[in-house]
Amino acid sequence: MNVKKYTAATTRDALRMVRDELGDEAVILSNRKVGDGIEIMAMSDEDYADITKASPQEELPIPKLAGIPQLNDRVEPGKRSTHFRQPVFSTRPPASQPLRPAGNVSRPDYATVAGNINRNPNLLPAETNKPAMPLPVSPEQQHMMKEIKSMRSMLQEQFACMAWSDKQQRDPKRTRLLRNLVNAGFSAELSHQFLDKMPVDADMTWVNQVLTHNLQVASQTDDVVARGGIYALTGPTGVGKTTTTAKLAARAVVRYGADSVALITTDSYRIGAFEQLRIYGKILGVTVHSARDTNDLKITLSGLKHKRLVLIDTMGMGQRDKRLAEQNEMFNAAGVQRLLLLNATSSGDTLEEVVRKYHGQGVIGCVATKLDEAVTLGAVLDVMVRHKLSLHYVANGQRVPEDLHEVNMAYLLHRTFESVDKPAAFAASELDIPALMAGVSANKPARGEHAS
């Protein structure tokens, strides 16, 4: 085991030295103040694994070596290490052996015995040269390993929390910006990236500029109504696919006429799904068709080649529905591009899972719906930025076609941050920021940079 000592002026600098030399998986063993600085004892993850795994040795006449900590420095009798807690060994002999009377029994020096055997393997009995059978791991050993891993995770988060507290005291202005991002619904991961890139004089104007730069908005040439083609509107149940389909169709009818637009529904499960779309089609004066499978969809589309815009309303399925893969395969086989509808009232974790399940090669962008019901828009903007989804439209009501709008970034950002300073039950205070961000710093996944 190779334990190394790092001394720096602050905990953050010492942790950086540990990370640079031993990597992100280094194990922190101790942390204490020395003079005007901080001293950290650490070891690499490989050394940590070597001392924690069980040694597959058979029983020997000499004391077992599996439970003996492999230390470089020999601990003299009567002294205790200041960096390690020595493991407690049971002094109770096996049931098969009689109890020995107490007396002046000399105890072997385990470290010396281990060193002698490592230098001269011939000291072991002849039968130990045979391949050793792995010993079963006892419940006590499993519990000990679980406790060690839990302690390691706790130490990592504790040091990360200390680093964030130090950063908060040195730069309270940046902490307030971070709090605004978190309370607006942005993920801790994206907020962490923003904080790393913030200049010293950053304010909310800088945050708005970064979001405007990173949020992709469909241009006029990419607009589905202006460009025309065949598009399917997909998304979970209740996100507003049928209503949004009617809104897009109404915009196309006003622009090109009813003869240039057609509607198709693939929803053969929901009661009244076809009738609802047929009512919209009757009001707009466009034809409405139904397709049940891939062959039916191909035949229907072949008969609508003369239409400028064909919109497909799909069945609402949860992101964990097994039929979702079949639906994606059907649209890929028919060469249909897709718009993903995202509910602005959903939580960030839900939107993240929806995008991962629905996002694919045929998805050209998204439409944000139910903006009138959402308190903040940070979560839906966050997934768009991190997954590089192009935003085509926003919807904020049920009226057709009035409640479908082109993207206005100034309005979106105003709606996103307008309530961050108001008291709320789920809002985080500045005192909560170190604990909130500590988990991201200690267990940050290996992902590419999203904000620039």
C-alpha positions in Angstrom: 0.0 0.0 0.0 1.4 3.4 -1.0 0.0 6.2 1.2 0.9 9.7 0.0 0.8 13.0 1.8 -0.4 16.3 0.2 -0.1 19.7 1.8 -1.6 22.9 0.4 -3.0 26.2 1.5 -6.7 25.2 1.1 -8.6 22.0 1.0 -9.6 22.6 -2.6 -5.9 22.9 -3.7 -5.0 19.8 -1.8 -7.8 17.8 -3.4 -6.7 19.1 -6.8 -3.2 17.7 -6.1 -4.7 14.4 -5.1 -6.9 14.2 -8.3 -4.0 15.2 -10.6 -1.6 12.5 -9.3 -3.9 9.7 -8.2 -7.0 10.3 -10.4 -10.7 10.8 -9.6 -11.0 7.5 -7.9 -8.4 8.2 -5.2 -9.3 7.3 -1.6 -9.0 10.0 1.1 -7.7 8.6 4.4 -7.3 11.7 6.6 -7.6 15.4 6.5 -6.2 17.8 9.1 -4.9 21.3 9.5 -1.1 21.8 9.7 0.2 25.3 10.4 -1.3 27.6 7.8 -2.4 24.8 5.4 -4.2 21.5 5.0 -2.7 18.1 5.0 -4.4 15.2 3.2 -3.4 11.6 3.3 -4.5 9.6 0.2 -3.9 6.5 -1.7 -4.8 5.2 -5.2 -7.9 3.2 -5.9 -5.7 0.2 -7.0 -3.9 0.1 -3.6 -7.2 0.5 -1.9 -8.6 -2.5 -3.8 -5.6 -4.6 -2.9 -6.0 -4.2 0.8 -9.8 -4.7 0.9 -10.1 -7.8 -1.2 -10.0 -11.2 0.7 -6.8 -13.2 0.3 -7.4 -16.7 -1.0 -5.0 -18.5 1.4 -5.6 -21.9 2.9 -5.3 -22.4 6.7 -1.7 -22.5 7.8 -0.1 -23.6 11.0 1.0 -20.0 11.4 -1.5 -17.2 12.0 -3.6 -16.2 8.9 -2.4 -13.3 6.8 -5.6 -12.4 5.1 -6.8 -10.2 7.9 -3.5 -8.4 8.4 -3.3 -4.8 7.0 -0.4 -4.5 4.5 1.3 -1.4 5.7 4.6 0.0 4.4 5.6 1.3 7.8 5.7 -1.1 10.7 3.7 0.0 13.7 5.8 -0.5 16.9 4.1 -2.1 19.9 2.3 0.3 22.2 1.9 3.0 19.4 -1.2 3.6 17.3 -1.3 5.0 13.8 -2.8 8.5 13.5 -4.1 7.8 10.0 -5.8 4.4 10.3 -8.1 2.6 12.6 -6.7 -0.8 13.2 -9.1 -3.6 12.4 -10.5 -5.5 15.4 -9.6 -9.2 15.3 -11.6 -11.8 17.3 -9.5 -13.5 20.0 -12.0 -16.3 20.3 -10.5 -19.6 19.0 -12.5 -21.9 16.7 -14.9 -24.3 18.4 -12.8 -27.3 17.5 -9.8 -26.1 19.5 -9.7 -26.2 23.3 -9.3 -22.9 25.2 -5.7 -22.4 26.2 -4.8 -21.1 29.7 -3.8 -17.5 30.0 -0.1 -16.8 30.5 2.9 -15.1 29.1 2.3 -16.3 25.5 4.5 -14.5 23.0 2.5 -13.1 20.1 4.1 -13.3 16.7 5.0 -10.1 14.8 2.6 -10.4 11.9 4.3 -7.8 9.7 7.6 -9.6 10.1 6.1 -13.0 9.3 4.5 -11.6 6.2 7.7 -10.0 5.1 9.7 -13.2 5.6 7.2 -15.3 3.6 7.0 -12.8 0.8 10.9 -12.9 0.5 11.2 -16.6 0.9 8.1 -18.6 -0.3 9.9 -21.9 0.7 9.0 -21.2 4.3 5.4 -22.2 3.6 4.4 -25.9 3.9 4.7 -28.0 0.7 0.9 -28.4 0.3 0.5 -24.6 -0.1 2.1 -24.8 -3.5 -1.1 -26.3 -4.8 -3.7 -24.0 -6.4 -5.5 -22.3 -3.5 -9.3 -22.6 -3.5 -11.0 -19.2 -2.9 -12.5 -19.0 0.5 -16.2 -18.1 0.7 -16.9 -14.6 1.7 -18.7 -14.5 5.1 -21.7 -12.2 5.8 -19.5 -10.2 8.2 -16.9 -9.6 5.4 -19.7 -8.5 3.0 -21.0 -6.1 5.6 -17.6 -4.7 6.2 -17.0 -4.1 2.5 -20.4 -2.4 2.3 -19.5 -0.1 5.2 -16.1 0.7 3.7 -17.7 1.7 0.3 -20.3 3.8 2.2 -17.6 5.5 4.2 -15.6 6.3 1.0 -18.7 7.8 -0.6 -19.4 9.9 2.5 -15.9 11.2 2.6 -15.9 12.2 -1.0 -19.1 14.1 -0.7 -17.9 15.7 2.6 -14.8 17.0 1.0 -16.7 18.2 -2.0 -19.1 20.0 0.3 -16.2 21.7 2.1 -14.8 22.8 -1.3 -18.2 24.3 -2.3 -18.5 26.1 1.1 -15.1 27.6 0.6 -16.0 28.7 -2.9 -19.3 30.2 -1.6 -17.5 32.3 1.0 -14.9 33.6 -1.5 -17.4 34.4 -4.3 -21.0 34.9 -3.0 -22.1 36.5 -6.3 -21.5 33.4 -8.3 -23.3 31.4 -5.7 -26.4 33.5 -6.1 -26.3 33.0 -9.9 -26.0 29.3 -9.3 -29.0 29.4 -6.9 -31.1 31.2 -9.6 -30.2 28.5 -12.1 -31.2 25.6 -9.7 -34.4 27.3 -8.6 -35.3 27.9 -12.2 -35.3 24.2 -12.8 -31.9 23.7 -14.4 -30.0 20.5 -13.5 -27.1 20.6 -11.1 -24.9 19.2 -13.9 -25.6 22.0 -16.4 -25.4 24.7 -13.6 -22.0 23.3 -12.6 -20.8 23.7 -16.2 -22.1 27.3 -16.3 -20.4 28.1 -13.0 -17.0 26.8 -14.3 -17.3 29.1 -17.3 -18.6 32.2 -15.5 -16.3 35.3 -15.7 -15.6 37.2 -12.5 -18.1 40.0 -13.4 -20.9 37.7 -14.5 -24.5 38.5 -13.9 -27.9 37.3 -15.2 -27.3 39.1 -18.5 -24.3 36.7 -19.1 -26.4 33.7 -18.1 -29.1 34.7 -20.7 -26.5 35.2 -23.4 -25.1 31.7 -22.7 -28.5 30.1 -22.8 -29.4 32.0 -26.0 -26.1 30.8 -27.6 -26.6 27.1 -26.6 -30.3 26.7 -27.2 -30.9 25.7 -30.8 -33.9 27.3 -32.4 -35.2 26.2 -35.8 -34.7 28.8 -38.6 -37.3 30.0 -41.0 -36.0 27.6 -43.7 -36.3 24.6 -41.2 -39.9 25.4 -40.3 -42.0 22.3 -41.0 -44.9 24.4 -42.3 -42.7 26.4 -44.6 -40.6 23.5 -45.8 -43.4 20.9 -46.1 -43.0 17.1 -46.0 -44.2 14.3 -43.8 -43.9 14.6 -40.0 -45.1 12.6 -37.1 -45.7 14.2 -33.7 -44.6 11.9 -30.9 -44.4 12.1 -27.1 -45.9 10.7 -23.9 -49.6 10.5 -23.1 -51.3 13.9 -22.5 -48.5 16.1 -23.9 -50.9 17.6 -26.5 -50.1 15.8 -29.7 -53.5 15.9 -31.3 -54.1 19.5 -30.5 -50.6 20.5 -31.7 -51.2 18.5 -35.0 -54.4 20.6 -35.5 -52.5 23.8 -34.8 -49.8 23.1 -37.3 -52.4 22.0 -39.9 -54.3 25.3 -39.4 -51.1 27.3 -40.0 -50.5 25.3 -43.2 -54.1 25.7 -44.4 -53.9 29.5 -44.0 -50.7 29.6 -45.9 -51.3 27.0 -48.7 -54.9 26.0 -48.7 -56.8 23.0 -47.4 -56.0 20.9 -50.5 -52.3 21.0 -49.7 -52.6 19.4 -46.2 -53.5 15.9 -45.0 -53.8 14.3 -41.6 -53.1 10.8 -40.5 -53.6 9.1 -37.1 -51.9 5.9 -36.0 -53.8 5.9 -32.7 -56.0 2.8 -32.9 -56.0 2.2 -29.1 -57.5 5.3 -27.5 -61.3 5.5 -27.7 -62.4 8.4 -29.9 -58.9 9.2 -31.1 -59.7 9.1 -34.8 -63.0 11.0 -34.2 -61.2 13.8 -32.4 -58.8 14.3 -35.3 -61.6 13.9 -37.8 -63.5 16.8 -36.2 -60.4 19.0 -36.5 -60.0 18.0 -40.1 -63.7 18.8 -40.8 -63.3 22.3 -39.3 -60.1 22.9 -41.4 -61.4 21.2 -44.5 -58.6 18.7 -44.8 -58.7 14.9 -45.3 -58.1 12.6 -42.4 -56.8 9.0 -42.7 -56.0 6.1 -40.4 -53.0 3.8 -40.5 -52.6 0.7 -38.2 -49.2 -0.7 -39.1 -46.2 -0.1 -41.3 -47.7 -1.5 -44.6 -50.9 0.5 -44.0 -48.8 3.7 -43.4 -46.8 3.2 -46.6 -49.9 2.7 -48.7 -51.5 5.7 -47.2 -48.5 7.9 -47.7 -48.1 6.8 -51.3 -51.6 8.1 -52.0 -50.7 11.5 -50.5 -47.6 12.3 -52.4 -49.3 15.3 -54.0 -49.9 16.9 -50.6 -47.4 19.7 -49.5 -47.7 18.8 -45.8 -48.7 15.5 -44.1 -49.0 15.5 -40.3 -49.3 12.2 -38.4 -50.9 12.1 -35.0 -49.5 9.2 -32.9 -50.7 7.2 -30.0 -49.6 8.5 -26.6 -47.2 6.1 -24.9 -45.2 6.4 -21.8 -41.4 6.5 -22.2 -41.2 3.0 -20.7 -43.8 1.4 -23.0 -42.5 -1.6 -24.9 -44.5 -0.5 -28.0 -42.4 2.6 -28.3 -39.7 0.7 -30.1 -42.2 -0.7 -32.6 -43.5 2.8 -33.3 -40.0 4.1 -34.0 -39.3 1.2 -36.3 -42.5 1.8 -38.2 -41.7 5.5 -38.9 -38.1 4.7 -39.8 -39.3 2.1 -42.3 -41.7 4.6 -43.9 -39.1 7.4 -43.9 -41.1 9.7 -41.6 -39.4 12.5 -39.7 -40.6 13.2 -36.2 -41.1 16.2 -33.8 -40.9 15.3 -30.1 -43.4 17.1 -27.9 -42.1 18.0 -24.4 -44.4 18.9 -21.5 -43.0 22.0 -19.8 -44.7 21.1 -16.5 -42.8 17.8 -16.2 -39.9 17.4 -13.8 -36.3 17.4 -15.1 -35.8 13.7 -14.4 -39.0 12.8 -16.3 -38.1 15.0 -19.3 -34.6 13.5 -19.3 -36.0 10.0 -19.6 -38.5 11.0 -22.2 -35.8 12.5 -24.4 -33.5 9.4 -24.0 -36.3 7.0 -25.0 -37.9 9.0 -27.8 -34.8 10.7 -29.3 -33.4 9.0 -32.4 -32.1 9.5 -35.9 -35.5 10.5 -37.3 -36.2 13.2 -34.6 -35.5 16.6 -36.2 -36.5 18.8 -33.2 -39.1 19.4 -30.5 -42.1 21.5 -29.5 -42.5 22.7 -25.9 -46.1 22.5 -24.8 -48.2 23.6 -21.8 -46.1 26.7 -21.1 -49.2 28.3 -19.6 -49.3 25.7 -16.9 -45.5 25.7 -16.0 -44.1 27.9 -13.2 -40.6 27.8 -14.6 -39.1 26.6 -17.9 -35.6 25.7 -16.7 -36.1 21.9 -16.9 -37.4 21.8 -20.5 -34.7 24.2 -21.7 -32.1 22.2 -19.8 -32.8 18.9 -21.7 -32.9 20.8 -25.0 -29.4 22.3 -24.4 -27.8 19.1 -23.2 -29.3 16.9 -25.9 -28.9 19.6 -28.6 -32.6 19.5 -29.6 -33.8 22.1 -32.0 -36.9 24.0 -30.7 -39.5 24.6 -33.5 -42.5 26.0 -31.7 -44.0 26.6 -28.2 -47.6 26.0 -27.2 -49.3 27.7 -24.3 -53.0 26.7 -24.5 -55.8 24.7 -26.1 -57.0 27.1 -28.8 -56.5 26.2 -32.4 -54.5 27.7 -34.0 -54.0 30.8 -31.7 -52.0 29.0 -29.0 -49.0 27.9 -31.1 -46.2 30.4 -31.4 -42.7 30.8 -33.0 -39.9 30.8 -30.5 -39.2 34.1 -28.7 -36.0 33.7 -26.6 -36.5 37.0 -24.7 -40.0 35.7 -23.6 -38.7 32.3 -22.7 -35.9 33.6 -20.6 -38.1 36.1 -18.8 -40.6 33.3 -18.0 -37.7 31.1 -16.8 -36.3 33.4 -14.2 -39.2 35.7 -13.3 -40.0 33.7 -10.1 -36.6 32.6 -8.8 -36.5 35.2 -6.1 -40.0 34.5 -4.8 -40.5 32.3 -1.7 -41.4 28.8 -2.7 -41.6 25.4 -0.9 -39.3 23.7 -3.3 -36.7 26.5 -3.7 -33.1 26.0 -2.5 -31.5 28.7 -0.4 -27.8 29.7 -0.6 -27.1 27.6 2.4 -28.3 24.5 0.6 -26.1 25.0 -2.5 -22.9 23.3 -1.0 -24.8 20.1 -0.1 -26.7 20.1 -3.4 -23.6 20.5 -5.5 -21.4 18.2 -3.5 -23.0 15.1 -5.0 -22.4 16.4 -8.5 -18.7 17.2 -7.7 -18.0 13.8 -6.0 -19.9 11.6 -8.5 -19.8 13.6 -11.6 -20.3 11.4 -14.7 -17.9 11.4 -17.5 -19.7 13.5 -20.1 -18.7 16.0 -22.7 -19.1 19.7 -22.2 -22.5 21.1 -23.3 -22.3 24.8 -22.5 -19.9 27.0 -24.4 
